[in-house]
Amino acid sequence: MVGTAIARELARYRLDCVLLEAGPDVGAGTSKANTAIWHTGFDAKPGTLEARLVRRGHELLGEHAPALGIPLERVGALLVAWNAEELAALPGIRERAEANGCPDVRPVTLQELYWREPRLGPGATGALEVPGEGILCPWTTPLAFATEAVAGGVELRLATRVEGIAPEGSREPRRPMGRVPVDQALGAHELATTAGPVRARWLVNAAGLHADELDRMLGHDGFTVTPRRGQLVVFDKLARPLLRHILLPVPTATTKGVLVAPTVFGNLLLGPTAEDIGDKADTASTAEGLAGLLARGARILPGLLAEEVTAVYAGLRAATEHADYQIRVHAGQRYACVGGVRSTGLTSSLAIAEHVVGELGRAGLPLHPKPGVERVRMPNIGEAFPRPYRSAAAIAADPDHGRIVCHCERVTRGELLAAVRGAIPPRDLDGLRRRTRALMGRCQGFYCTGAVASLFAEASGRSMAEVLGVPPSRSGAARVRGGPARSRGAAT
């Protein structure tokens, strides 16, 4: 999220930029697995960089999301207290909101609370209304930023992990934790990556969970990332009428707590947990974590337990020992570190980019604006906005928009083909899912995976084995070129 936003901002200037992504796709890591809340920053610690950037990011994303085609809904939130201690914390939270530039946060009586959320569980003691909070699509957002960056001339290299950094021409071995003296001004950085060397005069480290490791390669030791796992439960679309607003808990020192929120896809979301773990790749859901979430959900919204669970997932937040973002520009090294950005990074991403690029300019990076930057518009995958299968004009223009392939999510053949042929095409079915919503519905691809995968293979010229991520058979997997193979009595 943050790296693509910075690349997008840099693409506005006459610079040669390359965006290195360790994963197989844009936004396939932490950025895709969050609560997708558009935060106002009302509860951030006043005076921190995070508080300022979340507030600014809320403003920027509210302006740019509609123009980019990023689904965003201003549903508002209710922060609910459930005991005397939480009730006593509400006045302080309201004062903090005013200090953070959110004067519209106000107390709500219990009568109004239960009138506005009639299915709320019994026992609430008080609430605050936060009208500026909203929900947005966590998948379209980084993809839109990356698409804008690529349209502006940035080179995107996927599946390219940085393994070492050294000054250009250095005889030091390139090793993952090789250090460079802090006071040594670099003519250029030489990055050893899994896809070959990359040289750059300026370097921006927005590596999320691994930002501390890259920072140490440059000789710094200011923070350590401890992955904070957040497990979440997704409920079926039939649960959506249970809720009208985002229901927020009273936050603690380590987490914003367990919330219940609608999604732009028409589901309800419950979570997240907050578990500090040692493995930066451990995104497993646990029986204990899910049981705790369901127990909490039963208290907040009892009707949830009668609804179907569509999916569960877990994301890792880049928590550090510090209470604020770890953003620093080292002018002598021509290096910027953007670390410690936790769940608020979705909202603050554009503001972080604006801040970092401004600091780079003050550090000496020449920023000469580029005329005529290409405008980008992403395909809509939000439920509250026009979808192709409901548009007579879209179907008239392309009959494939009238041919539904994924029936749970109403995804058409036209949308799937457009995604595969897009500026940043998917490399696998997960990537296709994030661009179209195919396979993410009630059946989780049980009925449509074969049809979706076959269409993906046909449009991309890849084999079914490649698309499905399975080894080819002994006889070999034929690539689909001109059209799907037809065999009597055979099903894909």
C-alpha positions in Angstrom: 0.0 0.0 0.0 2.7 2.5 1.1 5.3 1.5 -1.5 2.9 1.8 -4.4 1.7 5.2 -3.1 5.2 6.5 -3.0 6.0 5.2 -6.5 2.8 6.9 -7.7 3.9 10.2 -6.2 7.4 9.9 -7.7 5.9 9.1 -11.1 4.8 12.7 -11.2 8.4 13.9 -11.7 11.1 13.5 -14.3 12.8 10.5 -12.6 13.7 7.0 -13.6 12.1 4.8 -11.0 11.8 1.0 -10.4 9.4 -0.5 -7.9 10.6 -3.8 -6.5 8.0 -6.2 -5.1 9.1 -9.4 -3.4 5.7 -11.0 -3.9 4.2 -12.4 -7.1 1.7 -9.5 -7.3 1.0 -6.0 -6.0 -0.7 -6.0 -2.6 -0.4 -9.7 -2.0 1.0 -9.5 1.5 0.0 -7.3 4.5 -1.9 -4.8 2.3 -4.6 -7.3 1.3 -5.3 -8.7 4.7 -6.7 -5.9 6.9 -10.0 -4.5 8.1 -10.3 -2.1 5.2 -11.4 0.8 7.4 -11.0 4.4 6.1 -9.9 6.0 9.4 -10.4 9.6 10.4 -7.5 9.4 12.8 -9.8 10.5 15.7 -8.1 8.2 18.2 -4.4 8.6 17.2 -2.0 10.0 19.7 -2.1 13.8 19.2 1.1 15.3 18.0 2.5 12.1 16.4 3.5 11.8 12.8 0.9 9.0 12.5 -1.9 11.3 13.7 -1.0 14.0 11.2 -0.6 11.6 8.3 -3.8 9.6 8.9 -5.8 12.8 9.1 -4.2 14.1 5.8 -4.5 10.6 4.2 -8.2 10.5 5.1 -8.6 13.8 3.1 -6.5 12.7 0.2 -8.0 9.2 -0.2 -11.5 10.7 0.1 -10.7 12.9 -2.9 -8.8 10.5 -5.0 -10.6 7.2 -4.5 -13.8 8.2 -6.4 -11.6 9.5 -9.3 -9.5 6.3 -9.4 -12.5 4.0 -9.1 -11.6 2.7 -5.7 -14.8 1.6 -3.9 -15.2 3.8 -0.8 -18.4 4.1 1.3 -18.9 6.8 4.0 -20.9 4.6 6.4 -19.9 6.2 9.7 -18.9 4.5 12.9 -20.2 4.0 16.5 -17.6 3.5 19.2 -19.3 1.4 21.8 -18.4 1.0 25.5 -19.4 -2.2 27.3 -18.5 -1.5 30.9 -17.9 1.3 33.4 -14.2 1.5 32.6 -14.7 1.9 28.9 -17.5 4.4 29.5 -15.1 6.5 31.6 -12.6 6.5 28.7 -15.1 8.1 26.2 -14.6 11.8 27.2 -10.8 11.4 26.8 -11.3 9.8 23.4 -13.5 12.7 22.4 -10.9 15.2 23.5 -8.3 13.4 21.6 -10.5 13.5 18.5 -10.9 17.3 18.8 -7.1 17.6 19.1 -6.7 15.5 15.9 -9.1 17.7 13.9 -12.2 15.6 14.3 -14.7 17.9 16.1 -17.7 16.1 14.8 -17.1 13.1 17.2 -20.0 13.3 19.7 -21.6 11.3 22.5 -24.6 9.1 21.7 -27.2 8.2 24.3 -28.1 4.6 24.8 -31.6 5.2 23.4 -30.1 6.6 20.2 -27.5 3.9 20.0 -30.0 1.1 20.1 -32.3 3.0 17.7 -29.5 3.3 15.2 -28.3 -0.3 15.7 -31.4 -2.3 16.9 -29.5 -5.6 16.6 -26.7 -4.5 18.9 -26.2 -6.9 21.9 -27.5 -5.9 25.3 -25.3 -4.4 27.9 -23.7 -1.4 26.2 -23.0 1.5 28.5 -22.4 4.4 26.1 -21.1 5.3 22.7 -19.5 8.0 20.5 -20.4 8.7 16.9 -17.6 9.0 14.4 -19.4 10.1 11.3 -16.2 10.4 9.1 -15.2 6.7 9.3 -15.8 4.6 6.2 -14.9 1.4 4.4 -13.0 0.9 1.2 -11.4 -1.8 -1.0 -8.0 -3.0 0.2 -7.3 -4.8 -3.1 -8.1 -2.1 -5.6 -6.2 0.6 -3.7 -2.6 -0.6 -4.0 -3.3 -1.9 -7.5 -4.7 1.5 -8.5 -1.6 3.2 -7.1 0.7 0.8 -8.9 -1.2 1.2 -12.2 -0.8 5.0 -11.9 2.9 4.6 -11.2 3.4 2.3 -14.2 1.4 4.7 -16.4 3.7 7.4 -15.2 6.8 5.5 -16.3 7.7 3.5 -13.2 9.1 0.1 -13.9 7.4 -2.6 -11.8 9.4 -5.8 -11.1 7.4 -8.5 -9.4 8.9 -11.5 -7.6 12.1 -9.5 -6.9 13.3 -9.8 -3.3 16.2 -7.6 -2.0 18.8 -9.8 -0.4 21.6 -7.3 0.2 22.6 -3.7 -0.3 26.1 -2.3 -0.7 27.7 0.9 -2.2 28.3 0.6 -5.9 31.7 -1.0 -6.6 32.0 -2.2 -3.0 34.0 -5.4 -2.5 31.9 -6.3 0.5 30.0 -9.5 0.1 26.3 -9.0 -0.7 24.6 -10.7 2.2 21.2 -10.1 3.7 22.5 -8.3 6.8 25.6 -6.7 5.3 26.1 -3.3 6.9 27.2 0.0 5.3 28.7 2.8 7.5 26.0 5.3 8.4 28.2 8.3 7.7 29.3 7.1 4.2 27.7 9.1 1.5 26.8 6.8 -1.3 27.3 7.6 -5.0 24.8 4.8 -5.7 23.2 1.8 -4.0 23.8 -1.6 -5.4 21.0 -4.0 -4.5 21.4 -7.8 -4.8 18.0 -9.2 -5.6 16.6 -12.6 -6.6 16.2 -11.2 -10.1 19.7 -9.8 -10.5 21.4 -6.6 -9.4 19.7 -3.2 -9.3 21.6 0.1 -9.0 20.0 3.4 -7.9 21.2 6.8 -6.7 18.3 7.1 -4.3 16.6 4.3 -2.3 13.2 4.2 -0.5 12.7 1.3 1.9 8.9 0.6 2.2 9.3 -3.1 2.8 6.6 -3.4 5.5 7.4 -6.4 7.7 11.0 -6.5 6.4 11.7 -2.7 6.7 13.8 -3.2 9.7 16.0 -5.8 7.9 16.6 -3.5 5.0 17.3 -0.6 7.4 20.0 -2.6 9.1 21.6 -3.3 5.7 22.1 0.5 5.5 23.7 0.6 8.9 20.8 1.7 11.1 19.2 0.0 14.1 16.3 2.3 15.1 13.5 -0.2 15.3 12.6 -3.9 15.1 9.4 -5.2 13.5 7.5 -7.8 15.5 4.7 -9.2 13.4 1.3 -8.7 15.0 -1.2 -11.2 13.6 -4.8 -10.2 13.1 -7.3 -12.9 12.4 -10.7 -12.0 10.9 -13.9 -13.7 10.1 -16.0 -12.9 7.0 -19.8 -13.5 7.1 -22.0 -14.2 4.2 -23.9 -11.3 2.4 -27.1 -12.4 4.0 -25.7 -11.0 7.3 -25.3 -7.5 5.9 -28.8 -6.2 7.0 -27.7 -6.9 10.6 -25.6 -3.8 10.7 -25.8 -0.1 9.6 -22.5 1.3 10.8 -19.0 0.3 11.7 -19.1 -0.8 15.3 -15.8 0.1 17.0 -14.5 -1.0 20.4 -12.7 1.3 22.9 -9.1 1.0 21.7 -6.2 -0.2 23.9 -2.5 0.6 23.9 -1.7 -2.3 21.5 -4.8 -2.6 19.3 -7.9 -0.8 18.1 -9.7 -3.9 19.2 -12.3 -6.2 17.7 -14.8 -4.5 15.5 -17.7 -5.5 13.3 -17.9 -3.7 10.0 -19.5 -4.0 6.6 -17.3 -4.5 3.6 -17.5 -2.9 0.2 -18.3 -6.4 -1.2 -21.5 -6.6 0.8 -20.3 -8.9 3.6 -19.8 -8.4 7.3 -16.3 -8.6 8.9 -15.4 -9.5 12.5 -11.9 -8.9 13.9 -9.1 -8.6 14.2 -7.2 -10.3 17.0 -3.8 -8.9 18.0 -1.1 -11.5 18.6 2.6 -10.7 18.6 4.4 -13.6 16.9 7.9 -14.4 15.8 7.4 -15.6 12.3 6.9 -12.9 9.6 5.3 -15.5 7.3 2.8 -17.0 9.8 -0.6 -16.0 8.5 -2.3 -19.1 9.8 -5.7 -18.9 11.5 -6.1 -20.7 14.8 -9.0 -22.4 16.5 -8.3 -20.4 19.7 -8.2 -17.0 17.8 -11.4 -17.7 15.8 -13.3 -19.0 18.9 -12.4 -15.8 20.7 -13.6 -13.6 17.8 -16.9 -15.5 17.6 -17.4 -15.1 21.4 -16.8 -11.4 21.1 -19.0 -11.1 18.0 -21.8 -12.8 19.9 -21.8 -10.1 22.5 -21.6 -7.2 20.0 -24.1 -8.5 17.5 -25.8 -11.8 18.7 -27.4 -12.4 15.3 -24.0 -13.1 13.8 -23.9 -16.6 15.2 -26.9 -17.6 13.1 -25.2 -16.5 9.9 -22.9 -18.4 7.6 -19.1 -17.8 7.7 -17.8 -17.4 4.2 -14.1 -17.2 5.0 -11.5 -16.6 7.6 -8.1 -15.0 7.1 -5.2 -13.5 8.9 -2.9 -10.6 8.2 0.4 -9.4 9.8 0.9 -5.8 10.9 4.4 -4.3 11.1 4.3 -3.4 14.8 7.5 -2.0 16.4 8.6 -1.1 19.9 7.7 2.5 19.1 4.2 4.1 19.2 4.7 6.1 16.0 5.6 5.6 12.4 9.3 5.2 11.8 9.9 7.4 8.8 13.3 9.0 8.3 15.3 10.4 5.4 19.1 10.1 5.5 20.2 12.8 3.1 23.9 11.7 3.2 23.0 8.2 2.1 20.3 9.3 -0.3 18.0 6.9 1.6 14.5 7.0 3.0 13.2 4.5 5.5 9.4 4.1 5.8 8.8 1.6 8.6 6.5 0.8 11.5 3.3 1.6 9.5 0.5 -0.5 11.0 -3.1 -0.9 10.2 -3.6 2.9 9.6 -1.3 2.7 6.5 -4.3 2.0 4.3 -5.7 5.4 5.1 -2.5 7.3 5.4 -0.7 5.9 2.3 -1.1 8.9 0.1 -0.2 11.3 2.9 2.9 9.2 3.7 3.9 9.4 0.0 3.4 13.1 0.0 5.5 13.5 3.1 8.3 11.2 2.0 8.7 12.7 -1.4 8.7 16.2 0.1 11.5 15.1 2.5 13.4 13.6 -0.4 13.2 16.8 -2.3 14.5 18.7 0.7 17.3 16.1 1.0 18.4 16.9 -2.6 16.4 14.7 -4.9 15.6 16.8 -8.0 11.9 17.0 -8.4 10.9 18.4 -11.8 7.2 18.0 -12.5 6.2 15.9 -15.5 3.5 17.3 -17.8 0.5 15.3 -18.9 0.5 12.5 -16.4 -1.9 9.8 -17.6 -5.2 9.4 -15.7 -6.2 6.0 -14.5 -9.6 4.5 -13.8 -9.9 1.1 -12.1 -12.8 -1.4 -12.8 -15.3 -1.2 -10.0 -15.7 -4.3 -7.8 -17.7 -2.6 -5.0 -21.3 -3.8 -4.3 -22.7 -0.2 -3.8 -21.4 1.0 -7.2 -22.5 0.1 -10.8 -21.4 -3.4 -11.8 -21.2 -4.6 -15.4 -23.8 -7.4 -15.1 -26.4 -4.8 -14.1 -25.5 -2.3 -16.9 -27.4 -2.6 -20.1 -25.0 -0.2 -21.7 -22.0 -2.2 -20.7 -23.6 -5.4 -22.0 -24.5 -3.7 -25.3 -20.9 -2.6 -25.7 -19.5 -6.0 -24.8 -21.8 -9.0 -24.6 -19.3 -10.8 -22.4 -20.4 -8.4 -19.5 -23.7 -10.2 -19.7 -22.2 -13.7 -19.2 -21.7 -14.4 -15.5 -19.0 -16.9 -14.7 -18.8 -16.6 -10.9 -22.4 -16.5 -9.8 -21.9 -15.9 -6.0 -20.2 -12.6 -6.8 -21.8 -11.9 -10.1 -18.5 -11.7 -11.9 -18.7 -11.7 -15.7 -16.6 -13.1 -18.5 -15.9 -9.5 -19.6 -14.5 -8.5 -16.2 -12.3 -11.6 -16.1 -10.9 -11.0 -19.6 -10.3 -7.3 -18.8 -8.3 -8.1 -15.7 -6.1 -10.7 -17.5 -5.4 -8.1 -20.2 -4.9 -5.2 -17.8 -1.8 -3.0 -17.3 -0.7 -5.2 -14.3 -2.3 -8.6 -15.1 -2.7 -11.2 -12.4 -0.2 -14.1 -12.2 -2.4 -16.5 -10.4 -6.0 -17.1 -9.3 -5.5 -15.1 -6.1 -4.5 -12.2 -8.2 -7.5 -12.6 -10.4 -9.7 -12.8 -7.2 -8.4 -9.5 -6.0 -9.1 -7.8 -9.3 -12.6 -9.1 -9.9 -14.0 -10.8 -6.7 -14.2 -14.1 -8.6 -13.9 -17.2 -6.3 -14.4 -15.1 -3.1 -18.1 -15.7 -2.6 -20.2 -18.1 -0.6 -19.0 -21.2 -2.4 -15.3 -20.1 -2.3 -14.8 -21.2 -5.9 -16.4 -24.7 -5.4 -18.6 -24.3 -8.4 -16.7 -21.9 -10.7 -13.0 -22.5 -10.2 -12.8 -24.8 -13.3 -14.6 -22.2 -15.5 -12.6 -19.3 -14.1 -9.3 -21.1 -14.4 -10.0 -22.3 -18.0 -10.9 -18.7 -19.0 -7.7 -17.4 -17.3 -5.6 -20.0 -19.1 -7.3 -19.3 -22.4 -6.8 -15.5 -22.2 -3.2 -15.6 -20.8 -1.9 -18.4 -23.0 -0.8 -20.4 -19.9 -1.4 -24.0 -19.0 -4.1 -25.1 -16.5 -1.3 -26.5 -14.4 0.3 -23.0 -14.2 -2.9 -21.3 -13.5 -3.9 -23.8 -10.7 -0.4 -23.9 -9.3 -0.1 -27.7 -9.6 2.7 -29.8 -11.2 1.9 -30.9 -14.8 1.0 -34.5 -15.4 3.5 -37.0 -16.9 1.9 -36.5 -20.3 2.5 -32.7 -20.0 0.0 -29.9 -19.6 -1.1 -28.4 -22.9 -1.1 -24.6 -23.2 -4.4 -23.1 -24.1 -3.9 -20.8 -27.1 -6.8 -20.3 -29.4 -9.7 -21.6 -27.2 -10.7 -24.1 -24.6 -10.1 -27.8 -25.5 -13.3 -29.8 -26.0 -13.4 -33.5 -25.1 -16.5 -35.6 -25.0 -17.3 -36.7 -21.5 -14.5 -34.6 -19.9 -15.0 -31.8 -17.4 -12.5 -29.2 -16.4 
